[in-house]
Amino acid sequence: MARARGPGGIEVNVHEINRSPEYNDFIQKLTAFHEERGTAFEPEPRLPTMHGHVNVDLLQLYNAVINKGGYDELNKIQKAWGQLAGELGMYYADNKGMGQLSFQLKQDFYRYLSAYWIKDRYNRDPPPKEILEAQSCASKHGPVLTRTMENFKLSNRRSGEETPTREERPTESTPTSANRASGRLREAPPQRVPFQPDTGPSRQTRNASHHNTPAPNTASNNYLGNQSQHNHHHLPQQHNPNNPLHVIQAQQAALRGASSHFTPTNSELASRLSDSFEPRTPFSVPLRPVHTPGNNPVEFAKRQRFLKAQTPGAGNVQHLARPVLPPVGYEGPNIYTRCLQALRSGIPAEQAFALNHLVKISYERGDKYKFDSFLGLAEGLIEKALEVGGLFYDVHWQVSYSGEQDHANIDVLDGLEGTPDILERIRKLAPKSVLDHLQPAEFSDHLLRITEAVLTMRNMVMLQENAIYMAEVYPLKDVLCIILDLPDLEMLVEIKHFALDIAEQVTPWLLLHSNDPLYRTLLAQLNSTDRGTILTALRAVSRISMNLDATNKLQGVPVIVLQNIMNWLLLNDEELMDACLDFMYQYTAVVANVESLLEAVNMENLVPHLVRLLAHGGKRVKEDRVLLPEKKEPCSEEVPALPVDLLEKLRNTDEPQRCFQWLKTLFEEDAESHITQIAIWQAYQGSFGALTGVRSNLSAADFIRNVSHVFANARAQIIRGPGEVQRFIIEGIRARVVPCHFETREDYTRCQWRLSKGNVPRRCHQFFLSGEQMWHHIVTVHISAPIGEDGKIENKEMAMSCEWGDCVRYPTPKKMKLAELTRHIKTHVPAGPKRPQQDGVEPASKRQRKSFITPAKTMSLTWEKTMITIDERKPSIEQAAGIPLSAVLVLRNIARNIVKTESEEELLKENETSSGESGGWNEKLFRPVMARLFEVMTENKALVGCGIMPLSASIQIELTWKIYLHV
């Protein structure tokens, strides 16, 4: 499992599918089980978590539930499903989201695993799907292990359902709550009275005979509201309303209509044998729909193809999946079914209602509205879309699913295998005279409904499940060919764009050969001048069979199309260039297509342009890489010596100005450092005490107070460490590494000339403000070379060495001209003033950095950065994207496949004959741009692993080998 941050910032494992052989075998068993059971099955249900949607590993879920005692035992424990979700690596930050997640996890087990669990673990037949998968996983339905039709119906009655089913609705004679609401008294239930034969005289009077003659059964089909006017025809003679038998007979006659049986009026001598009679309980007979071309053409077509594929001697014939029956208690069609039936009705008003709602439903509920849930919807939309042919041609397209096509009938399309000659049929049609900007209202309404049908299909195929479903509906390809071959009219631009959008979503699941009508139609769209048409057609062609194992060979592309694509690559249109490069990547992956490309376009112009596209959208990026980090020198009690020029200036300055300027020269603020009071006072006394003529009346206490005047953050303190004596310090300042001029704030430079060698060499350590002063000091003091009044020295030869710091240029004395050594010394001293001299004191904002901080040693790198994408699993890795990636992949395909063409052999023979040199297409195309390829490979890190390195390396090896052979 992948690691991620869970609730509370804790690192947790995120759920993912372990696609082991055991998992694959388990999924195959589940699929076969659900097909045999006739229930829907989703192998990888998706659940929303705080880390995004995850696909559920049904094997892990199944084993986890079994380990906890099974589905029924887990339902007895409160919040058990939420705990199980956490154990499986599914989390949510809030309680509401975790509740929804646990319910959906429970529902997935209930739908897809509960019946299999009963069969697998207990070897029992699971409950019928009408009371298991067709019902919700609510706890009110009871445990699934002991669920039967009888106890499920009883539990439903106990649950207090207020809405009865159609079979349970009371008849007109049954008292209901409406009687009490209207103020009427509740009627007594009907009494069961046994049959009593008539013992009276058999002959009847003339006046009463007509009452015993049964009336025609004309009232049996009438509604119960009309019973009162027919009841007197069904009453026996001498009807007594106080007799219960007569009342019951009247009620039964009202329900059944006229009866031909005679019921005697005298019930005293009736037989008692029928007292124990109980009517038979009605039962429902399950009906299985039969797929026909009318009600379900897709399933019918699949069945026909399946039967056609079976050999006569085949033993085992696979059973087709049983359709999912509606759940128990289904009360009528919803808006989806209502729209479906209205669309298939053929009534214009109903179809207008259906299409208006289908457009809204497919747009707003596109993520849940699926073709396989509404059988016949795809065929209804296709039949409506086919009506567009009758608006512009003398044709009435029809789809036949019989499997036997009459090619003489041009109007009939093959619904099982598609119509291979659909383009030839369209060319034979006689066009109608239609004005582009003036149409009758009926024509406009009809075209609007057709457009809505195509728009509904377009919205629905944006869902991957619908696109896969429509890829198997063969009439769809014929519809797309018919729409895209309609006349070039402005009124048809919208419906053509919808058809191209459908093709773009469906072609990844189609295998189209070079002679396929849809493939030829899409290539014909590339001759259009409409940018949107070109873009969508290019994407549709490039994505053919992208999600299938077959290769999209893109054969038979016209020369004019290839030339158009080369011209579109020159436009400043990123979207169009991206679509063209995607097409070129698919096209150049086949050797035969590279041969065709060599004949169609000038490859010597194409390759340099593709190389230029490697830097498309790129920008120069500069980054400073730290070689050595910044370093802070430790604090020291040693105070540097005062430079000679400042010493001469300060010796004649009065106090306290001399103290202020001395502190500014040799000290600086540092909140983390301190210096002892005795050390700073002795350093001050050492700077001026030994000089003659220097008067100082400044006491130690005044000097310490002056420190706080110069440095605002400095303060005198007394500290004592463990086992130490107390020390008097000044916190917040430290001695400078090198002195600083108190007026210009410019740092002095230390002379590092070695005065003596040994284990601890002694250095000069005098400070100078400019490089010229430093150079003059070294030449006159250390080398002892006199400088003339004109500033020149005598260039004499003498044995000399450079004793500067760690210099190794002249470590030992060597005879050389003096000018040579002095030129070398200038490399050690500053070239000039570090900053221009300014009048007055420099502002604090422009002061130099701290002298005790050694800056980090950095190196500036500059490279070219193009479009990249970040992998969520490895954020530190940048991957190439966009036009540069597509361009390098096209170049790689050309370099790999061009050497396999017949043109390569012809070019090699031609070069050997004419110039005696062997050079193929790679040398001819890539040698002029080799320098640029290596430059891109050096600077663009993202493109290195995406093809530019293999491309450059392979070409370089080939060219180097040929040069070697030539030499």
N, C-alpha and C positions, 0 to 999 in steps of 0.2 A: 504494500500500500504506500501511496505517496504521503510525505509528511507535510503538515500545514498547521497554521495557527487556529486553534479551536476556541470555544467559549472561554473567556477569561484570559486569553493570550497563551493558553497552554498548548504545547505542541502535540498534535494528535495525528493518527493515521486516517487518511481519507479513503472512503470505500471505492474500490474499483474491481472490475471483473478479472478473475484469474482464469484465463482461457487455457486450461489444462485439458488433456484427453478425457479425464473424468468429467469435466464440465461439458465438453462437446457431446459426450455420450448421454449425459443427463438431459441436455436440451433436445437431443433427437428423440429420446423416449417421451419427453413431455409433448413435443410436437405431434408425434404419432398418437399419443393418448388423447389429445384434444381433437385431432382430426377424426378419430374414431368416435369420440363423444359428441362431435358436432358443435363445439364451443370455440369462441375466439381465444386466441393465444398470442401473447406478445413476448418474445424471448428475452428482450432487454427493456423492461419498463423503466421509465425515467422518473426520478424523484427530485424535487427542488431541495437543496441544502444551502447552508451558509457559504459553501465553497462552489456554488453553481449546481447545475443539474448533473446528476450522476446516474449511470445505468446500473440497475440492481443485478447483482449476481444471485440468480435464483437458487443455485446449488448451495451457496453460503447461507442464504435465508432459510432454505429447507432444513439443512443440518442444524442450524441454530435453534429453530423452533422445535425440532425433534429432541434436541438435548434438554430443552426446558419442559418436556412432558407432552408436547403436542399443541395443536391449535386451541382446542377447548380448554385445556389446563392453563394456557397462557392468558386466555380471556378472563379467567377468574381473578387474576392479580391486577390490581390497579396500577396504571402507568407502566405495565410490563413491556408493551410494544415500544414505548419511548426509550426504555432502558436497552431493549434489544437493538434499536436503531443506533444508539451510541456505541454498543459493542461491535456493530458491523461497520463503524466509521462514518455514520451519517449524523450531522450535528446541525443545530440551529441556535442562534444567539438568544432569542427570546422564547418565552413559554408558548406563545401563540403559534409561532412557526414550528416549534417542536411538536405541538399537538397535531397540527396538520400533517407533519411528516410521519408521525407514528400512525395516524389513521390511514394514510395512503399506503404505508408499508403493510399494515394489516389487510387492507383491501387487495393489494397485489397478491399476498399469500392466499387470501380467500378465493380470488378469481382463478388463479393459475395453478395453485398447488394443493388446495384443500381436497379436491376430489382425488387427485393423484395420491395424496397422503393416505386417504382411507383405503385405496386400492393397494398401495404399496406396503403399508405397515400392518394393515389388519386383514388383507386379502378379502375385503368385502366389496360389494357393488356400491358405489357412492350414490347418494340421493339423486333423483332426476335433476337435470340442469334447470328445470322450471322453478324449483324450490331451492337451488343452490346458487349457480352462477348468475341466474337472472334476478336474484334478490340481492339486497344490500347486505353488507357484513355487520349490520347492527346486532347488538346483543339480544334484542327483543325476539329474534327468530329462534333463539335457543342454540344448543350445540349442534355441530354438523355431523358428528359421528353417529348420533342416534336419530337423526332427522328423517322422517318419513312423510308421505303425503297426508296421512291421517293426523299425526300430531302437529304437523305444520299448519293445517287448516284450523285445528283447535287453538293453536297459539295465536293465529291471526285473529280469531274471534275474541279471544281473551284480551288481546291488545287493544280492543276498543276502536276498530276502524269505523269511521263515521260514514264513509262513502262506500256503499255496497257495489258489487260487480253487477253486470247486467243480468246474470243468472239469479242473483240474490235480491233483486229489486222486487218490492211487493207489487201484487196486482191491484187492480182498482178496488176489489172487494176487501182487501186486507187493510185494517185500520192503521193509520200512520199518525205521526206526531202532528201532521197538518190538521187533523180533526180536532185535536185538543187546542190547537192554536186558534181555530175558528170558533171555539165555544161549544162544539158538539161533544156529546158523551162518547166514551170509548165503547165500541161495539163488542159484543161477546164473540169469541171465536166460533167458526162454523162447527156444528155438531155432525158427527158421522152417523147416519141413519141407514140401516141395512135395507136391502130391497124387499118390498112386500108385494106379493102378487095381488091382483084385483079379484075379489070374490063376488062382485056384483053381476048383474045380468049382462050377458054378452051383447045383446041388442041395445042399441042406443036410439034415442029420439032423433028426429030429423034436425031439430034445432041445435043439438049438442055435438052432432057428428063432425062438424068442421073443426071443432077444437082438438079432436084426437088425430086428425090427419096431419102428418108431419109437413111442415112448411119447407120450401127449398132452402138450402144452406147458403143464403145470400148474405147473412149477417156475420158469418164467421170471420171475414177479413176486415170488418169495420173496427174502428177504434172504440174503446170502452165508453167513450163519452156519448156514443149514439146507442147505448144499450137500452135505454128506457123506452124508446119507440118501437123496439122489436121484441121486448120481453113477453108481451102477451101472446105472441105466436107460439112460444115454447112452453107455456104453462099447461099443466094437465087440467082436465076438466074438474070443475068444482074446486078451484084453487082457493085454499084457505090460508091467509097470511099468518094466522096463529099456529099453524101446523109447521113444526121445524122441518119435516121432510119436504114440504112444498117450498119453503124458503130456500133450502139447499138446492133443490132442483132448479129453482129460478136463477140462483147465482151461477150454477154450472151451465145452464143454458145460455146465460149472458156471455160466458167466457168461450164456450165451444160453438155457439151458434145452434141452429136447429138440430134436433135429435130425432132419429127414426125409431127409437125404442120407446115403448109405452110403459109408464110407471103408474101402477094403480094408486088410487087415493087412500084405500084402506090399509093402514100399516099394522093393524092389530094381529093379523094372521101371517105376517112376514116371517121369512126364514131367519134363524139366528146364526147360520153357518158363516155369514160374511162379517161377523163382528170382529174377528181377528185378522181381517185383511189389511195388509199394509202396502201402500203403493211402492213401486220400484224406484230406487234412487237413481236419478238421471246421472249419466256420466258423459264426459266430453271425449270425443274421438279425435286424437291428434291428426292434423292434416299436414301433408308435406307438399309444398308447391312444386309444380312441374315447370322447369325452365323452357321457355319457348322464345322464338325470335321477337315476339311481341312484348312479353313482360320482362324478360331479362336476356337481352341479346348477347351480353358479354359471357355469361355463364354458359349459354347455349353454344356460343362459338368455341369456348374452351372444351366443352364436351365433344363437339364435333371433331376438333383437332385431336383430342385424346383418342377417340374411337378410330380415327383415320390412321393414327400412328400405331395402333395395335395390329400385330400380325395375326393371320387366321389361326395359327397353331399356338398362340400365347396361352400359357396356363393360368397364371395369376393376373387378374385385372385389378388395378388399384381403384379403390373406391374414391369418388370425388367427395370433397368436404361437404357435409350437410349444412344447409343454410341455418343461420341463427334465427330461431323463432322469437316472436315478440314475447315479453315477459307476461306472467300471470297478472290479471287485473288491468290489462291494457285497455284504456278507456276511449281511444280514438286517435286520429292522426294529429301530430303537432304541426307547427308552421312549416317545418322542413318537408314532411310528407305531403302536406297540403300543397306546397309549391311544386313538388315532384308530380303529383297527380294532375295538377292544373296544367303543367307543362306538357304532359303526355296526352292531355285530353284533345288537343287540336282546336280548341275554341279560342278565337283571338283574344277575347276579353280575359279569359282565364290565363292564357299565356302571358298577356301583358302584366297581369297581377303577379304571376309567378316570377317572371324575369326581373321585374322591378325589385322584388324582395330578394331574389337570388343574388343580384349584384351587391346589395347591402350585406347580406349574410356572408357571401364569399370574401368581402373586404374586411368586415368587422370580426368574423369568426373563422378566418382562414386557417388558423392553427388547429381547429377541431373539426371543421367541415370536410369530411372525406367521402370520396366516391364509393368506397366499398361498404359504407354504412347505408347508402341509399342506392340500391340496385336499380338501374334504368335511368339514373340522372345523367350520366355521361352520354348515353345514347339519345336521350331527349334533347340535350343541348346540341349534339352533333346533327340530329335531324333538323333542328331549327336553323343551325348555321348553314346547312346545305341548301336552304331556301334562297340563299343569296344568288345562286346560279340562275334561278328563274327570273330575277329582276333585270339581268343584263344579257341573258341568252335565252334562246327558245329550248329550254331543257327543264326537266323536273327530276332532280337527283333522288334516287332511292337506294337504300342499303338492303342487300339480300344476304341472309345467313344460311341459305340452303346448301352452299358448297358447290353447286352446279351453276356456273355462270353462262349466260347467253351473251356472247360477245357481239352479237348482232344488235342487241338492245343497248344503246349507248348510255341510257339514263340509269342503269342498274349498276351499283358498285358492289364489289365483293367485300362482305363484312368479316369473312374468316381469314383471308390471306392478304387483303388489300388489293387494289386495282393497279396492276403494273403498267397498263397503257393509259393511265388517267390523263397524262399530258397530251397524248395523241387525240384522245376524245375531246379535250377542251379545244384543241385547234380546229376540230371539225364543226364546232358549234357555230350557229348563225347568231351574230350579235344583234341586240335590239338598239333602237335609237333612243338614247337617254341623254337628256341635257344635264350638264354638271351642276348648274346653279339654279335650276328651276325644275322642281318635281311636284307631282300632286301630293296632297296630304296623306292619302292612303299609301303611296310609295314611300314617303318619308317615315311614316309610322312603322311600316313593315321593315324597312332597313334599320330603324332604331331598335326594334326587337331583336333582329338578327345580331346587331352589334352588341346588345346586352348579353345575348347568349354566348358570344365569343369572349366578351369581357369576363363573364362568370367563369368560363373555363380557364382564362388567363389568370385570374385571381386564385383559383383553386390549385393550379399546377405549381404555384409558388411553394406549396407544401410538398416535401419530397415524396411522401407516401402517395399523394395524388399524381405526381409526375410519373412514378413507377407504374401506377395503375393505368394511366392514359397511354403509356408506351406500349401496352398490350392491346389497346383498342385500335385495331388496324384502320377503321374508317377515319380516324383522326388525321392520319397522313394524307388521305385523299382530300379531306376538308382543307387542310393547310395548302395543298397544291392548288385547289380551286380558288381559294381566297387570294393567294399571292399572284395568281395568273389573271385576276380581274383587270379590266381596263384601267389605264392611268388617269383616274379622276380624283379631284380633291375630296369629294365626299367619301372616298374609300381609303383615304390615308390612315384614318384612325383604326379601322378594322384590320388593315394590313399590318399595322404596328402591333396590334394585339396578337395576330397570328404569328408574327415573328417572335414575340415574347414567349408564346407557347412553345414554339420550336426550340428556343434557347433552353427552356427548362426540360424538355422531353428528350432532346437529342443525346444527352449523356447516357441515356438508357436504351438507345437504339443502335443497331448495327446497319449502317447504310453503305451499300456498294456504289460503285461509280455509275451504274445504270439505274439506280433507284430514283423514282420521280421526285421525292422530296429533296434528295441531295442535289439533283439537277436544278430544282426550283430555287433552292437556297443560293447556289452559285450564280444563277441568273440575277438574283437581287444585288449582286456586287457590281452590276453595270448601272445601278441607279445613281442619281445625283443627290439623293436625300441622305444627309449624314446619319440620321437615326436609323434608316434602313440598312446602310452599309455596316454600321457598328453592330447592330443586333444580328445581322446575317453572318458577319465574320465570327462572332462569338458562338452562334449556333453551329456553324461548320467546324470550328475548332474544338468544340466539346463533344463531337460525335463519338459514341462508345467510350466516353471518358471513365465511366463507372463500371465498365465491363472488362473482361479479360482480353477481348479482341482488340486489335490495333487499328487505329484510325489512319488508313493509308492515304486518304485524300487524293485519289487517282482521278485523272481526267479533268484537272483544273484548266480552264481555257488560258491561252497565252495572254489575252487582254486582261484577264483578272490578275495575273501575276504582275503585269506591267502597271496596273492601277495600284496594286499594293506597294510596289516600289516607289511610286509617285506620292502616295499618301504618307510614306515614311519621312518625306522631306518637309511635310507641313508641321507647323508649330501647334500641334493638337495632341496633347498627351494621351487623351482617352483613345483617339483613333490610332496613334502610334502603338499604344499598348495592345490593342486588338489585332493590329497587323503583325506585331512581333509574336503574339500567341499563335496566330495562324502559321507564321513562318517556322516557328519551333516545331509544330506538329508536321508541317509539310517537309521540312528538311531532315526529319528523322528517318525517312525512307530513301534508299539509294536511288531508286528510279526517279523520284521526284527531284533530287539534286541534279540528275542528268537533264530533266526537263527545264529546270531553272537555269542551267548553263545556256540552253538554247533560247530561252525566252528573254532574259535580261542580261545586262552587262555586269558580270560579277566583279570586275575590277573597279567599278563605281560603287557597288553595293557593299563590299567588305569595308572600305575606308569609312563609309557612312555609319555602318554598324559599330566600328571602332570609336567613332566620335560619340555615339550614343552611350558608350560606357561611362562617360562623364556627364550624362544628362542630369540636370538638376543638382550637380555637385557644387560644393563650396569648399574653399580652402579653410582648413581648421588648424589653428595654432595652439599648441599645448606645451607648457613648461613642465618638464620632468625633473624631479628633485634627485640629484645624484648623491649629495651629502646633506643631511638635515642641518637646520640652524643650530648653532652651538653657542652656549653662554659661558663666558669665562668665569671661573670661581673668584669670589671676592678675596682681596688681599689687603694686608695692612701696609704694604709697600707703596709709597707715593712716588710717582715718576719725578725726575728732576725738572726744574723749570728751564725752558729753552733760554738760550743766551740772549736773544734779542728782547724777550719779555723781561728777563732779569734786569737788563740795562734800563728798560722803560719803567719798571716798578720800583726800582731802588730809590728813585727820586719822587715817588708818589706818597702823599701823606695818608695817614690812617684816618678813617677806616676804609677809604677807597682802595688802598693797596690790598687790604685783607679781602675786600669784595672781589677784586679782579683776580687775586691769587686763587680764591675758591672756585670761581667760574672757570679758570684755566685748568685746574688739576682735579676737579671733582664733578660728579654728576649724580642725578637722582636715581635711586633704585629702591623700590618699596621693600624688596626682599633682602636687602643688605644693610650692613652697619659697619662702623669703624670706631675704634676706641678713641676717647677724647685725648689721651696722652699721646697717641700716635699722630693724630692730626695736628696737635699743638707742637710736637717736636718737629714734624715736617715743615711747619711754617717757620719755626725758629731756625731750622737748618737752611732754609732758603735765603734768609737775609741776615742771620746772626753773625756769620763770619765775614760779612762785607764791611769795609771801612766806610765811614761816613753815612751809615744808615741808622736813622734814629727811629726807635719804636717805643712808644709809651703805652702800647696796648697790653692789657692784662689778659691772663688766661680766661677769666670769667667773661670779659668783654668779647674775646675771640669766639667763645662758644655761643654767645648770644648772636654774634654776627652770622654764624652758620645758619641760624633759623631765619635771619633776614634775607639771605641769599637764596636759600632753598626752603620754599614754603612748607614742604612736607617733612622736613628734617626736624627731629626733636631729641633732646637729651634725655637719657634714661639710665637706670641702674639695673643691672641684671645679675643673677646669681644662678649658676647651674648646680646640679647635685655634686656635692663634694668640692665645690669651687668657691673662691673668694669673690666678693662682689666686684663687678666691673662697671666703669662709667663709659657709656657708649653714646654715639650719635646715630640714631636709626633713620634710615631713609636715604642715605647717600653712600657712595663708594668712590674710591680713587679711580680715575680714568686710566685706561690702558695706555693711551697717548694723550699728551696735552692738547688743548683746544684754545685757539685765540679768543680772548674774552670779548673782542669787538666783532670780528667777522664770523665767529663760530666755525672756523675752518680747522680741521684736524692737522696736526703736525705729523711728519713722517720720521720714523726712527732709523738711524743709521745702523746697519747690521754688519758692518765690516769687522772681521775677526782681528783682534789685537794680538792674541796669543792662541796657540793650539795646545791641545791636551784633552784629558778626559772631560774637563769642564772648561770649554773655551771662553775667553773673555772678549766681550764685544764692545763696540764704541758707545752705543746707546745715546748719542746726541740727537736732538730733534731739530728738524728744519721744516719751514713752512712750504717751500717751493722745491721743485726738482732741480732748478738751476743752482740754488744754494747747496743742496745736497751734493750735486756733481762737483761743484767748486770745492767743497769741503773734502771730498774723497781725493781729488787730484792733488790738492795742495798739502793736505795733512797726512794722508795715508800713503800716497804714491810719492810724495815729495817732488812733484814736478812743478816748477815755477810757471806762472801764467803772466804773459806780458801785458803791457798797458793796453794793447789792442785786443785782449781777450784770447790770444792764441798761445799755444804751447809749442815748445821745441820738439819736433817729431824725430826723436833720436831712438836708436835701437838699444834695448836693455832687457835683462832677464827679469821678467815680472810674472805674477800670478794674480788671479781674482780670488779675494778672500771674503766675498760677500755671502753671508749666510750659508746656504747649502748649495751654492753654485758649483757645478762640475765642469764648466766650460774650460777653465784654465786652472786645474787643481794644484799643479806644481809650477815652479818658475820656468819660464820659457822665453827665449829670445824673440822679441817681437818689437814692432814699431809702437811707439807710445800712442799714436793716433788709433791704432787697432784696439788697444786695451780701453782707451777712453770711450770709443764708440760702443764697446761691449758694456761698459759701466752704465751707459745711458739706458740700457734695457732694464736696469734694476731700479732706477730712480723715476719718480713721476714725470710724465712728459710736460706737464704745464700746470697751471693753477687748477684746482679741482672745481672751483666755481668762481664766477667773476666777482671782483671786489665791489662792495657796495658801501655807500656812505651811511654811517650810523650803524646802529645795532640791528641785526636781522630779526624779523618777526619770529615768534616762537613756532608758528605753524610751518616755517621753512627750515627749521633747524635740522641738523643731520641726525642720523640714527644713533643709537646708543653704541658707544665705543667698545663695550664689553660683550657685545653680541656679534659673533661671526656669522655673516649671512649664509643661507643655504646655497650650495652649489647646484645650479640648475642647468638644463640644456633645453633649448627650444626646438620642438619638432613641428613640422608643418606637413600636412598630407591632405589628400582629396577625399571628401566624405560625400557619399551619395545616399539615396534613400535606403533605409534599413528597417528591419522589424525585429522585435524583441521576443524571444521564446519565453513564454510564461514559466516553463519548467526550469529554464536556465537563463535568468535575466542578465547574467554577465556576458552572454554570447550574443553578438550582433550578427544578424543574417541579412544578406542582400535582398532587395525587393525592387519592384517597379521596373521601369524601362531598362536600366543598366543590367539587371539580372536577365531579363528576356533577351537582350542583345547579346550577352556573352554566351547564353545557351544556344542561340542561333549560330553564332560563330563556331562554337564547339561542334555542333552537328555538321556544319559545312566542312570543317577541317577533318572530321572523322570519316565522312561518307564520300567526299569528293575524290579521294584516292581510290575508291572502289568502282568508279564509273568507267565506262568505255572511253569517255573523253580524256581521262587521265592517261590511258595507254596511247591514244593518238597523239597527245601533246608530248609525251616522252619520246616517241619515235620521231616526231617533227623536230624537236630540239636536238636530238642526236644527229639527225641528218643535216640540219642547217648549220649549227654551231659546234657540234661535237660535245656539248654540255648536256648533262642529264638534269632536267628540272621539271617538276610536275606543277599541278595547279596550286598546291600549297605554297610552293616557293614563289610562284607568280603572284598570288593574291596576298600572302602574309609577309613576305620579305619587306615590302615598303612600310609596313606598319609595325614591324617587330619592335622597334624602339619604343613606340607608344604602348604596346602591349606590356612590355617589361616595366615601363613607368607606372602603368595602372596596377600591375601586380605588386609593385613596391609600395605604392602609396595607399591603395584602396584595400584595407584589410578585409572588408566584408565580401569582396568579389574573389578573394584568393581561393576560398574553398568552394566556390560555386561554378568553376569552369575556367577561369582565366589562367590559373596555374597549370592545370592539365593541358589547356590549349597551348599556352606559351611553351611549356616544356616539350610537348610532343612535336611542335613545329620546329623548335630550336634543335632538338635532337636530329630531326630529319634533315634540316638544312646543314647542320654541322657535319653530318655524315657524308652528305653529297659534296660539300666543300673539300672534305678530307679525301674522298675518292678522286675528285678533280685534281687536287694537288699531287 
